[in-house]
């Protein structure tokens, strides 16, 4: 049994027993047109996306391999979300540079490709916002500004690549992130997303657990937490410490990023991602 397996087994009882309010419902519900979440089509820098391995397309064999890896991760996560009636999933890591932002961004794109529900990605790593930078987008309004003032909601969300993928985030950092995340406007925003989207799945990019308390502030407000680890970079002790801090919350799993594993069909090399279950790979 690997170190990740032991950690997951240790935390599973707490995760299974935890209960908290969830947004959304098993069946899609009609949306009041007056409440439908406004979104503005974004102009994406596709060359920058390719450089930063954002998988907007699969034109090369290498990109096809990465897309296949994320498709597998998507399928496993969707299965768990349906079983647990999850709608909101936070994504974090133990430490910086584990690739969590790229993982959550590519996962959101993969989920949107199914076109069965609306996907909302919130960049809640407000001390180091990276989602819009990875896409080359300069938003009209920043998520930070909305959480501070409650203004300009109609300009907050942009659609990326597909009409059913909505993204909100910031480009300028703030040192007051935990206070904003703990405030009432965060809860109001989640309620607005519930009422204004069709059968949504909401992904939140959060800061690393061991860097700031932001992830622990948000964890009680979401359905589950997905942790990203990076082969060759994530320290085992740090990963266990992060999982211990998150142990009272439902854990969706651990994603192994930058896996060096290869197979006859796919090269899961640098930046590929695979969800670790009962037979997860040791890092």
CORURMO-V926865 format. One line per field, one symbol per residue. ss: DSSP state (H for helix, E for strand, L for the rest). psi: psi as a letter, one per 40 degrees, with the letter a starting at -180 (. if undefined). A space follows every 10 residues. Layout:
ss = ???
psi = ???
This chain:
ss = LLHHHHHHHH HHHHHHHLLL LLLLLLLLLL LLLLLLLLLE ELLLLHHHHH HLLLLLLLLL HHHHHHHHHH HHHHHHHHHH HHHHLLLEEE EEELLLLLLH HHHHHHHHHH HHHLLLLLEE EEELLLLLLL HHHHHLLLLL LLHHHHHHHL LLHHHLLEEL LLLLEEEELL LLLLLLHHHH HHLHHHHHHH HHHHHHLLLL EEEEELLLLL LLLHHHHHHL LLLEEEEEEE LLLLLHHHHH HHHHHLLLLL EEEEEEELLL LELLLLELLL LLEEEELLLL LLL
psi = hidddddddd edddddeihi iiiaidhhii hhdeehhiih hihigddddd defhgdigdi dddddddddd dddddddddd dddefidhhi haidiifefd dddddddddd ddddfeihhh hhgegedghe ddddefhgid iiddddddde ifdeedhihh didehhhiai dhiiefdddd deiddddddd dddddeihfi hhhhhiiide diedddddde eidihhhhih hedhhddddd dddddedeih hdahhhifhe iiiddihfah eiihhhbdfi hi.
